[in-house]
Amino acid sequence: MKKPQTFGPVFIDSFSGGAANLKPRDRTPNGVLAALQRDPRVSTFDLSELPWLRGCIDILKRDGRITEDKTEPYPWHKFNINKTMEAA
């Protein structure tokens, strides 16, 4: 019997950044800011499906703590931390 052909490992991308996977106790603007320091990308899906995440991102943007890098391609949003506001 002929052995079936394989094509190597399969990689699955969840299209979720670190901020979307925070535990409930860390779902605060400061928790999201800490997650963005490690992984600055957030998926469009997460922003539309997780109201707590959208709210935290909106607060951080309003307070001038982050700005969005509009050059990041779909399906991602990339946020840069404003160093002058980081300690606020």
C-alpha positions as a printed Julia matrix, in Angstrom:
88×3 Matrix{Float64}:
   0.0    0.0    0.0
   1.28   3.44  -0.94
   1.97   5.88   1.91
  -0.09   9.12   1.68
   1.84  12.25   0.74
   2.11  15.0    3.33
   2.94  18.64   2.8
   4.58  19.64   6.06
   3.21  21.34   9.14
   0.06  23.42   9.1
   0.08  26.77  10.9
  -3.16  28.31  12.05
  -3.32  32.03  12.73
  -6.05  32.99  15.15
  -6.01  36.63  14.03
  -6.1   37.66  17.67
  -3.47  39.81  19.31
  -2.4   39.6   22.93
  -4.8   42.31  24.09
  -7.82  40.24  23.03
  -6.7   37.33  25.2
  -6.52  39.2   28.5
  -8.09  37.65  31.57
 -11.23  39.45  32.78
  -9.38  41.07  35.7
  -6.87  42.63  33.25
  -9.45  44.04  30.82
  -8.73  47.64  31.75
  -7.06  50.46  29.82
  -3.82  49.84  31.77
  -4.04  46.1   31.09
  -4.57  46.7   27.39
  -1.68  49.19  27.35
   0.61  46.57  28.9
  -0.52  44.01  26.29
   0.1   46.5   23.48
   3.66  47.0   24.74
   4.28  43.29  24.12
   2.16  42.95  20.96
   1.01  46.21  19.33
  -1.42  44.61  16.89
  -5.17  44.12  17.4
  -7.36  42.44  14.8
 -10.34  44.12  13.2
 -12.43  41.14  14.29
 -11.45  41.57  17.95
 -12.26  45.28  17.88
 -15.7   44.56  16.45
 -16.52  41.55  18.63
 -15.09  42.56  22.02
 -16.77  45.73  23.32
 -14.49  45.91  26.37
 -11.42  45.96  24.09
 -12.87  48.65  21.81
 -13.71  50.71  24.91
 -10.2   50.42  26.34
  -8.61  51.29  22.99
 -10.91  54.32  22.67
  -9.97  55.53  26.17
  -6.24  55.1   25.47
  -6.55  57.0   22.18
  -8.65  59.76  23.75
  -6.12  60.17  26.56
  -3.25  60.4   24.07
  -1.54  57.26  25.38
  -1.63  55.44  22.02
  -1.94  56.38  18.36
  -2.94  54.1   15.51
  -0.45  53.3   12.75
  -2.71  53.64   9.69
  -0.17  51.87   7.45
  -0.84  48.46   9.05
  -2.66  46.25   6.5
  -6.05  44.63   7.04
  -7.06  42.66   9.14
  -4.81  44.32  11.73
  -4.69  47.6   13.62
  -1.31  48.55  15.03
  -1.06  50.91  17.98
   2.03  52.9   18.93
   2.49  53.82  22.56
   3.19  57.5   23.07
   6.25  57.43  25.32
   5.52  60.81  26.89
   2.16  59.5   28.16
   3.3   55.97  29.02
   3.96  56.75  32.68
   0.63  58.56  33.13
